Amino acid sequence: MKVMSILRPLALVLSLSFCLAASAAMPEGSTPETRGHFPDGTPIGPWYAHTRPFVLDTLGRQFVLTKHGVRRDSTLVQTAAIQRVIDRAAEAAATEGRAVVVVPRGTFLSGALFLRQGVSLWLEKGGTLKGSDDIADFPIRMTRIEGQTCPYFAALINADSITGLRIGGHGTINGNGLRYWRAFWLRREWNPACTNKDEQRPRLLYVEDCADVEVSGLSLKDSPFWTTHFYRSHHIKLLQLRITSPAEPVKAPSTDAIDIDACQDVHVSGCYMAVNDDAVALKGGKGPWADTDPNNGANERIVIEDCEYGFCHGCLTLGSENIHSRNIVLRRIRVAHGARLLWLKMRPDTPQHYEYISVEDVEGEVDHFLFIRPWTQFFDLQGRTDMPVSVAEHVSMRRCKVKCREFFNVGANPDQYRLSHFTFQDLTIQARNPQLDTRVVEDMTVENCDIRTP
């Protein structure tokens, strides 16, 4: 079984053009050798070498909110007034090429906003765009959520079919999630089977069908639901972001820092992530025939590097809605306390193919170094009589120095999934449970590893 990648011809053409442009602008001193290779041996291209955030002066005419009728008032929801500024900027961008909406110092309360082609968003230091805590300020529209395309609430910031999207600065996007979190846990107490979608919550940032995207420099905090969600987009840079949500005193449920959903060429660099769910989660679709649904697709060429993690459920998680991920690199990270370093969620109702995954040069503390188990939450074969068989292969973990509770929490389940070609190399591990059962993986290599109890 092999799930085929779903790629559109236009995406391939745009991908090539962006790679050529990035090659011409490769920073001095950067070489293919310093960037390395993806796990399948192909070079990590020059586009990944650029990690300097964009600056305000490159974004065109500036539309400062307070100069266009938006009040500096943290208690007044001003969605319509802010959207008018975005639309005026779009009119300017249509003739001038680019324009930027600037959030100055102060707090500005809003519901769902929709960016336009050519319009960037910049938040000055001390400037905060704060989400309304009334779900009525977020209209329902066709969107992508939990591996399905369906009607759901818009995010605080939305971008659809934009090329050259820029969101950055030195300010804060605050999801104002406390009221949503409390409502979720109250509903879960009343009905333990309620899902994320049962309790209505917006995301902080949603990007769909976009190309050449950069989000950089900002603090993204307290999202009601997923913090950033990128769907069916490519050439995405997430640079020097601080993404946080609390685990106490009120847990912020399902506030993933970064959700990558059927995307190609994604670079996450220099970010700090501490959230009450997964830090980086790869998605792409779910269901017994998910690999035939044109709304779904593969994640390919994802590089996450030079990041720091506070608490999170998974530093890198594949699933639970994921049909195919290939050439995934997690490297040079420090973890203060992650529940799981690498987590492969194996859905028994979805055909999945995880391949060519590399975890390198990690330091810190986690509960589980490698965690692979069936994921049965909201299991539904939808009438399919056989169980799709999934594959995880060519997974390598190298040069890591980690303290953990359990080193190898991997369950054998050959009727549901097959594991093969795993490599552990140059590991220094202190684990309360250091046991390694190589029988559950076909063709496993262990070289120069020091795995012991503290």
C-alpha positions as CSV (number, residue, x, y, z in Angstrom):
1,M,0.0,0.0,0.0
2,K,1.3,3.4,-0.9
3,V,-0.7,6.6,-0.7
4,M,0.0,8.8,-3.7
5,S,0.8,12.5,-3.3
6,I,-1.9,14.8,-4.6
7,L,-0.2,17.7,-6.4
8,R,-1.7,20.2,-8.8
9,P,0.1,21.2,-12.0
10,L,-0.1,24.9,-11.0
11,A,1.6,24.2,-7.6
12,L,4.4,22.5,-9.4
13,V,5.0,25.4,-11.7
14,L,4.9,27.9,-8.9
15,S,7.2,25.7,-6.8
16,L,9.8,25.7,-9.5
17,S,9.6,29.4,-10.0
18,F,10.1,30.1,-6.2
19,C,13.0,27.7,-6.0
20,L,14.8,29.5,-8.9
21,A,14.1,32.9,-7.3
22,A,15.4,31.8,-4.0
23,S,18.5,30.3,-5.6
24,A,19.4,33.7,-7.1
25,A,19.0,35.4,-3.6
26,M,20.9,32.7,-1.6
27,P,22.7,34.3,1.4
28,E,26.5,34.7,1.1
29,G,28.3,31.7,2.6
30,S,25.4,29.3,2.3
31,T,26.2,26.1,0.5
32,P,24.3,22.9,-0.2
33,E,26.6,21.2,2.3
34,T,25.6,23.5,5.1
35,R,21.9,23.0,4.3
36,G,22.3,19.2,4.0
37,H,19.9,16.8,2.5
38,F,16.4,15.5,3.0
39,P,16.1,12.0,4.4
40,D,15.6,10.5,0.9
41,G,19.0,12.0,-0.2
42,T,17.7,15.0,-2.3
43,P,19.4,18.3,-1.4
44,I,17.7,20.8,0.8
45,G,17.5,23.7,-1.6
46,P,18.7,27.3,-1.2
47,W,15.2,28.6,-0.5
48,Y,15.6,27.1,3.0
49,A,18.8,29.1,3.7
50,H,16.9,32.5,4.0
51,T,15.9,33.1,7.7
52,R,15.9,36.9,7.9
53,P,12.3,38.2,8.5
54,F,11.0,40.8,6.0
55,V,10.9,44.5,7.0
56,L,8.1,47.0,6.9
57,D,9.7,49.3,4.2
58,T,9.4,46.5,1.6
59,L,5.6,46.2,1.8
60,G,4.3,49.3,0.0
61,R,2.0,52.1,1.0
62,Q,1.1,51.9,4.7
63,F,-2.5,52.0,6.0
64,V,-2.3,52.6,9.7
65,L,-5.5,51.6,11.5
66,T,-5.8,54.7,13.6
67,K,-5.4,57.0,10.5
68,H,-8.4,55.3,8.8
69,G,-11.1,55.5,11.4
70,V,-10.2,52.6,13.7
71,R,-10.3,53.6,17.4
72,R,-7.6,52.6,19.9
73,D,-10.2,50.9,22.1
74,S,-9.6,47.5,23.6
75,T,-13.3,47.0,24.6
76,L,-15.0,47.8,21.3
77,V,-15.2,45.1,18.6
78,Q,-14.2,46.9,15.3
79,T,-14.3,44.1,12.8
80,A,-16.1,46.1,10.0
81,A,-13.8,49.1,10.5
82,I,-10.6,47.1,10.3
83,Q,-11.9,45.1,7.3
84,R,-12.6,48.4,5.5
85,V,-8.9,49.4,6.0
86,I,-7.8,46.0,4.5
87,D,-10.1,46.6,1.5
88,R,-8.8,50.1,0.9
89,A,-5.3,48.7,1.0
90,A,-6.3,46.0,-1.5
91,E,-7.5,48.8,-3.9
92,A,-4.1,50.5,-3.6
93,A,-2.3,47.2,-4.1
94,A,-4.3,46.5,-7.3
95,T,-2.6,49.5,-8.9
96,E,0.6,49.9,-6.9
97,G,1.5,46.2,-6.5
98,R,1.6,46.1,-2.7
99,A,0.2,47.7,0.4
100,V,0.3,47.0,4.2
101,V,-2.1,47.4,7.0
102,V,-0.3,48.5,10.1
103,V,-1.5,47.8,13.7
104,P,0.0,50.6,15.8
105,R,0.6,50.6,19.6
106,G,-2.6,49.7,21.5
107,T,-5.1,46.9,21.5
108,F,-7.7,46.5,18.8
109,L,-10.5,44.0,19.2
110,S,-11.9,42.2,16.2
111,G,-13.8,39.3,14.8
112,A,-12.9,37.5,11.5
113,L,-10.7,39.4,9.1
114,F,-9.9,38.5,5.5
115,L,-6.7,39.5,3.9
116,R,-6.6,40.3,0.1
117,Q,-4.0,39.8,-2.7
118,G,-1.2,42.3,-2.3
119,V,-2.1,43.3,1.3
120,S,0.3,42.5,4.1
121,L,-0.3,42.8,7.8
122,W,2.3,44.4,10.2
123,L,2.0,44.8,13.9
124,E,4.2,47.4,15.6
125,K,5.9,46.8,18.9
126,G,3.2,47.2,21.5
127,G,0.4,46.7,19.0
128,T,-2.1,43.9,19.6
129,L,-4.8,42.5,17.4
130,K,-7.1,40.8,19.9
131,G,-9.9,38.3,18.9
132,S,-13.4,38.7,20.1
133,D,-14.6,36.1,22.6
134,D,-18.1,36.0,21.0
135,I,-18.3,33.3,18.4
136,A,-21.0,35.3,16.6
137,D,-18.1,37.6,15.3
138,F,-16.8,34.7,13.2
139,P,-19.0,33.7,10.2
140,I,-19.4,30.2,9.1
141,R,-17.9,29.3,5.7
142,M,-16.5,26.3,3.8
143,T,-13.1,25.7,5.3
144,R,-10.7,22.9,6.3
145,I,-10.9,21.5,9.8
146,E,-9.7,18.2,11.4
147,G,-8.9,16.6,8.1
148,Q,-12.2,17.5,6.4
149,T,-13.5,20.3,4.2
150,C,-16.8,21.4,5.7
151,P,-18.7,24.4,7.0
152,Y,-17.0,25.8,10.1
153,F,-16.1,29.2,11.7
154,A,-13.6,31.5,10.1
155,A,-10.4,32.2,11.9
156,L,-9.4,35.6,13.3
157,I,-7.1,36.2,10.3
158,N,-7.9,34.4,7.0
159,A,-6.0,34.3,3.8
160,D,-7.2,32.5,0.7
161,S,-5.5,32.2,-2.8
162,I,-2.9,34.8,-2.1
163,T,0.6,34.8,-3.5
164,G,3.3,36.7,-1.6
165,L,1.5,36.8,1.7
166,R,3.4,38.6,4.5
167,I,2.3,38.8,8.2
168,G,4.8,40.1,10.7
169,G,6.3,42.8,12.9
170,H,7.0,42.9,16.6
171,G,3.5,42.9,18.1
172,T,1.0,40.4,19.3
173,I,-2.0,38.5,17.9
174,N,-4.0,37.5,21.0
175,G,-6.8,34.9,20.5
176,N,-8.4,35.8,23.8
177,G,-9.3,32.2,24.3
178,L,-10.1,31.9,28.0
179,R,-13.9,32.1,27.6
180,Y,-13.8,29.5,24.8
181,W,-11.6,27.1,26.8
182,R,-13.9,27.3,29.8
183,A,-17.0,26.6,27.6
184,F,-15.2,23.6,26.0
185,W,-14.4,21.9,29.3
186,L,-17.9,22.6,30.6
187,R,-19.4,20.9,27.6
188,R,-16.9,18.1,27.9
189,E,-18.0,17.6,31.5
190,W,-21.6,17.4,30.4
191,N,-20.9,15.2,27.4
192,P,-17.5,13.4,27.5
193,A,-17.9,12.4,23.8
194,C,-18.1,16.0,22.5
195,T,-15.5,16.8,19.8
196,N,-13.5,19.9,19.1
197,K,-16.1,21.0,16.5
198,D,-19.0,20.6,19.0
199,E,-17.8,23.5,21.0
200,Q,-17.6,26.4,18.7
201,R,-14.1,28.0,18.6
202,P,-12.2,30.0,15.9
203,R,-8.5,29.5,15.0
204,L,-6.0,32.3,15.2
205,L,-4.6,32.2,11.6
206,Y,-5.9,30.2,8.6
207,V,-4.1,30.2,5.3
208,E,-5.5,28.2,2.3
209,D,-4.3,27.8,-1.3
210,C,-1.5,30.4,-0.9
211,A,2.0,30.5,-2.2
212,D,5.2,32.3,-1.0
213,V,4.0,32.9,2.6
214,E,6.0,34.4,5.5
215,V,4.8,34.9,9.0
216,S,7.5,36.2,11.2
217,G,8.6,38.1,14.4
218,L,5.2,38.0,16.2
219,S,3.9,36.7,19.4
220,L,0.8,34.5,18.8
221,K,-0.9,33.6,22.0
222,D,-4.0,32.2,23.6
223,S,-5.8,30.9,20.5
224,P,-9.3,29.5,21.2
225,F,-8.5,26.5,18.9
226,W,-5.5,25.7,16.6
227,T,-3.1,28.6,16.5
228,T,-1.9,28.5,12.9
229,H,-3.3,26.3,10.2
230,F,-1.8,26.1,6.7
231,Y,-3.8,24.1,4.1
232,R,-2.9,23.2,0.5
233,S,-0.3,25.9,0.3
234,H,3.4,25.9,-0.5
235,H,6.7,27.8,0.2
236,I,5.8,28.8,3.7
237,K,8.3,30.4,6.1
238,L,7.5,30.7,9.8
239,L,10.4,32.7,11.4
240,Q,11.2,33.8,14.9
241,L,7.6,33.4,16.2
242,R,6.6,33.0,19.8
243,I,3.6,30.7,20.0
244,T,2.0,30.1,23.4
245,S,-1.1,28.8,25.2
246,P,-1.5,27.7,28.8
247,A,-1.7,24.2,30.3
248,E,-2.9,25.7,33.6
249,P,-4.8,26.9,35.5
250,V,-7.3,26.5,32.6
251,K,-6.1,24.1,29.9
252,A,-6.2,25.6,26.4
253,P,-7.6,22.6,24.5
254,S,-6.3,21.7,21.0
255,T,-4.3,24.9,20.6
256,D,-1.6,23.4,18.3
257,A,1.1,25.8,17.5
258,I,1.5,25.0,13.8
259,D,-0.8,22.7,11.8
260,I,0.6,21.8,8.3
261,D,-2.2,20.3,6.1
262,A,-1.4,19.0,2.6
263,C,1.4,21.5,2.1
264,Q,4.8,21.5,0.4
265,D,8.1,23.3,1.2
266,V,7.6,24.6,4.7
267,H,10.4,26.1,6.8
268,V,10.0,26.7,10.5
269,S,13.0,28.4,12.0
270,G,14.0,30.2,15.2
271,C,10.5,29.8,16.8
272,Y,9.6,29.2,20.5
273,M,6.5,27.0,21.0
274,A,4.8,26.2,24.3
275,V,1.2,25.0,23.9
276,N,-1.3,22.7,25.4
277,D,-1.3,20.3,22.4
278,D,1.1,19.5,19.6
279,A,3.8,22.0,18.6
280,V,4.0,21.0,15.0
281,A,1.4,18.6,13.6
282,L,1.3,17.3,10.1
283,K,-2.2,16.7,8.7
284,G,-3.7,16.0,5.3
285,G,-6.9,14.1,5.6
286,K,-8.7,11.3,7.4
287,G,-11.2,8.5,6.7
288,P,-11.2,5.1,5.0
289,W,-11.0,6.5,1.5
290,A,-9.0,9.7,2.4
291,D,-6.3,8.9,-0.2
292,T,-8.8,9.3,-3.1
293,D,-10.4,12.6,-1.9
294,P,-9.0,15.5,-4.0
295,N,-9.4,17.8,-1.0
296,N,-6.6,15.8,0.8
297,G,-2.9,15.6,0.0
298,A,0.7,15.0,1.1
299,N,3.0,17.1,3.2
300,E,6.5,17.2,1.6
301,R,9.8,18.8,2.3
302,I,9.1,20.2,5.8
303,V,12.1,21.6,7.7
304,I,11.8,22.5,11.4
305,E,15.1,23.8,12.8
306,D,16.7,25.9,15.5
307,C,13.6,26.1,17.6
308,E,12.9,25.9,21.4
309,Y,10.0,24.2,23.0
310,G,8.4,24.6,26.4
311,F,5.6,22.2,27.2
312,C,3.8,20.5,24.4
313,H,2.1,17.2,23.7
314,G,4.2,16.4,20.7
315,C,7.3,18.2,19.4
316,L,6.6,16.7,16.0
317,T,3.4,14.8,15.4
318,L,2.2,13.1,12.3
319,G,-1.5,12.7,12.5
320,S,-4.1,12.2,13.6
321,E,-5.4,13.4,10.2
322,N,-2.6,12.5,7.8
323,I,-2.5,10.3,4.7
324,H,1.1,10.9,3.4
325,S,4.1,12.8,4.7
326,R,7.5,12.6,3.1
327,N,10.9,14.2,3.7
328,I,10.3,15.7,7.1
329,V,13.3,17.1,9.0
330,L,13.4,18.2,12.7
331,R,16.8,19.3,13.8
332,R,18.8,21.4,16.2
333,I,16.1,21.9,18.8
334,R,16.0,22.3,22.5
335,V,13.1,20.9,24.5
336,A,12.3,22.0,28.1
337,H,9.4,19.5,28.6
338,G,7.7,17.8,25.7
339,A,5.4,14.8,26.3
340,R,6.7,13.2,23.1
341,L,9.6,14.0,20.8
342,L,8.4,12.2,17.7
343,W,4.8,10.9,17.7
344,L,3.3,8.9,14.9
345,K,-0.4,8.6,15.3
346,M,-1.6,5.5,13.4
347,R,-5.4,5.8,12.6
348,P,-7.0,2.4,12.0
349,D,-9.7,4.0,9.8
350,T,-7.3,5.9,7.5
351,P,-4.6,4.7,5.0
352,Q,-1.4,6.4,6.0
353,H,2.1,6.5,4.7
354,Y,4.8,8.2,6.8
355,E,8.3,8.1,5.1
356,Y,11.7,9.6,5.2
357,I,11.5,11.3,8.6
358,S,14.7,12.6,10.3
359,V,15.1,13.9,13.9
360,E,18.6,15.2,14.6
361,D,20.6,17.1,17.2
362,V,17.9,17.4,19.9
363,E,18.7,18.2,23.5
364,G,16.3,18.4,26.5
365,E,13.7,16.4,28.3
366,V,10.6,14.5,27.1
367,D,8.4,11.9,28.5
368,H,8.7,9.7,25.4
369,F,11.5,9.8,22.9
370,L,9.6,7.8,20.2
371,F,5.9,7.1,20.5
372,I,4.0,5.0,17.9
373,R,0.6,3.7,18.8
374,P,-2.9,3.3,17.3
375,W,-5.0,6.4,17.4
376,T,-8.6,5.5,17.8
377,Q,-10.3,8.8,18.8
378,F,-13.6,9.1,16.9
379,F,-12.8,5.9,14.9
380,D,-15.1,5.4,12.0
381,L,-14.7,3.0,9.1
382,Q,-17.8,4.5,7.4
383,G,-19.0,1.1,6.2
384,R,-15.6,-0.1,4.9
385,T,-15.3,-3.8,5.6
386,D,-11.5,-4.1,5.7
387,M,-9.1,-2.0,7.8
388,P,-6.7,0.1,5.7
389,V,-3.1,-0.9,6.3
390,S,-0.6,1.9,6.9
391,V,3.2,2.2,6.6
392,A,5.9,4.1,8.5
393,E,9.3,3.7,7.0
394,H,12.8,5.2,6.8
395,V,12.7,7.0,10.1
396,S,16.0,8.1,11.6
397,M,16.9,9.7,14.9
398,R,20.5,10.8,15.3
399,R,22.8,12.8,17.6
400,C,20.2,13.4,20.3
401,K,21.0,13.9,24.0
402,V,17.8,13.5,25.8
403,K,16.4,12.6,29.2
404,C,13.1,10.8,29.1
405,R,10.7,8.6,31.0
406,E,10.4,6.0,28.2
407,F,12.7,5.6,25.3
408,F,10.9,3.4,22.8
409,N,7.1,3.4,23.3
410,V,6.2,1.6,20.1
411,G,3.4,-0.9,19.8
412,A,3.4,-3.8,17.2
413,N,0.1,-4.0,15.3
414,P,0.8,-5.7,12.0
415,D,-2.9,-5.9,11.0
416,Q,-3.1,-2.1,11.0
417,Y,0.4,-0.8,10.2
418,R,3.9,-1.9,9.2
419,L,7.1,-0.3,10.5
420,S,10.4,-0.7,8.6
421,H,13.9,0.8,8.1
422,F,14.3,2.7,11.4
423,T,17.8,4.0,12.4
424,F,19.0,5.1,15.8
425,Q,22.5,6.5,15.7
426,D,24.8,8.4,18.1
427,L,22.1,8.8,20.8
428,T,22.8,9.6,24.4
429,I,19.7,8.7,26.3
430,Q,18.8,8.6,30.0
431,A,15.5,6.8,30.4
432,R,13.6,5.4,33.3
433,N,12.6,2.7,30.9
434,P,15.4,2.3,28.4
435,Q,14.1,-0.9,26.8
436,L,14.3,-1.2,23.0
437,D,12.3,-3.9,21.2
438,T,13.7,-4.2,17.8
439,R,11.3,-7.0,16.8
440,V,8.5,-4.5,16.1
441,V,10.4,-2.9,13.3
442,E,11.6,-4.6,10.1
443,D,15.2,-3.8,9.3
444,M,16.2,-1.7,12.3
445,T,19.7,-0.2,12.7
446,V,21.2,0.8,16.1
447,E,24.7,2.3,16.0
448,N,26.8,4.0,18.8
449,C,23.9,4.5,21.2
450,D,24.2,4.9,24.9
451,I,20.8,4.2,26.3
452,R,20.7,3.7,30.1
453,T,18.8,4.5,33.3
454,P,19.8,7.6,35.2
